[in-house]
Amino acid sequence: MVVILIIAILAALVVPRIVGRTGQAKVAKAQQDIATMSGLLDQFRLDNDRYPTTEEGLSALRVPPADAKNKEPYTTRDIPNDPWGNPYEYTYPGTSGPNSFSIVSYGADGQPGGDGDAADITGGD
């Protein structure tokens, strides 16, 4: 009985720390995905003198548009969803002007805004 009580106390102390780190790991993964895709988009722009349009989206990194100068894909991997299973939102032009783009993960809730794990994670130029 005492052993079970000790295990329960240890579980009560350890489990919240592990669960909290899972959220942090997902945020870090989203930030890394956005940084990687930003680099690929910059390479696309160097080759094609433009970023993909919003309509072409991030899939232009896998299947270059018909008018692209470089017909090779910029990545051989599928464009990932964010760690919560939602697609990343890509917008061109971004909020910084005509030569910018925006990539956003809306976090755990999949909705704009929010706090903690539900906070938006953004990137781009």
C-alpha positions, -999 to +999 in steps of 0.1 A: +000+000+000+028+024+009+046+016-024+014+025-044+011+057-024+047+067-032+042+059-069+010+080-070+028+110-054+057+107-078+033+105-108+015+136-095+048+155-095+062+142-128+032+140-152+025+177-153+061+185-162+061+159-190+028+172-204+040+208-203+071+199-222+050+182-249+034+216-257+068+233-258+081+206-281+052+212-305+059+250-305+096+244-312+087+220-341+063+246-356+090+272-354+115+249-371+091+240-398+084+277-405+121+285-406+128+256-430+099+266-453+110+303-452+144+292-465+129+272-493+106+301-502+137+325-503+154+300-527+122+299-548+124+337-550+160+338-560+153+313-588+120+328-600+122+365-591+090+361-571+075+342-542+047+318-549+013+334-549-012+327-521-031+305-545+000+285-554+008+282-517+034+261-501+028+233-526+047+253-551+078+241-532+070+205-542+054+210-576+068+242-593+042+263-611+041+261-649+058+295-653+087+287-628+122+290-642+134+261-621+113+230-627+129+210-599+111+207-566+126+227-537+119+198-514+113+161-519+093+158-487+056+165-484+047+199-470+040+191-434+010+201-413+017+219-381+023+197-350-014+199-342-024+185-375-035+217-392-021+231-425+003+260-422-013+292-436+008+309-463+001+344-476+018+364-503+024+393-500+029+393-462+024+421-437+058+436-444+050+447-479+050+435-515+083+415-512+073+396-481+053+365-472+037+351-441+036+315-427+013+309-397+004+281-374-026+289-353-014+266-325-033+240-306-068+255-311-063+261-349-078+296-346-062+330-349-051+345-316-048+326-283-024+321-254+000+294-244-003+263-267-031+281-286-009+311-295-001+318-331+033+310-344+044+332-373+073+335-397+083+350-430+098+382-443 
